[in-house]
Amino acid sequence: MPSLTSPPSPQLLVGTAPARVHWLELKACPAGVGEARRAMGERLRTWRLPEQVRQDALLILSELVTNAIRHTPSTRVLCCAGLAADGLLHLEVHDEDLTVRNLPPRDPSPEDECGRGLLLVEHFAHAWGAERSALTGGHAVWAAFASDRG
């Protein structure tokens, strides 16, 4: 799907230069995860971010997109990456889930195959959170990373 040309998300990227923000609109299907990784990986390379930052960001993006696809009734998902003035790389995933609910805490056992996504987000991100999306009316889950970490 083509990139959106809308302005940066009102959640985090207000005032960020358009050349430092990249949007994708994806179908909410399993193939969307790979498309998000491919397209955002290309953009992060053009921004010349360190390899480790790119790898961490793509891992977290995969987790957030997967959660939006698996756990919401969304038909589409919006993804955003932006280099903000605060020196952080911000990722956002917006779904269409209009329900109001908190993210449940997880404590997966070693045998569990699922349930570690937000634990990974918490581990790798400088900061993260979830709020109502002004773009979709659903949720906007975001994560921020130091963009100069090698």
Secondary structure, 3 states (H helix, E strand, C coil): CCCCCCCCCCCCCCCCCHHHEEEEEEECCHHHHHHHHHHHHHHHHHCCCCHHHHHHHHHHHHHHHHHHHHHCCCCEEEEEEEECCCCEEEEEEECCCCCCCCCCCCCCCCCCCCCCHHHHHHHHCCEEEEEECCCCCCEEEEEEEECCCC
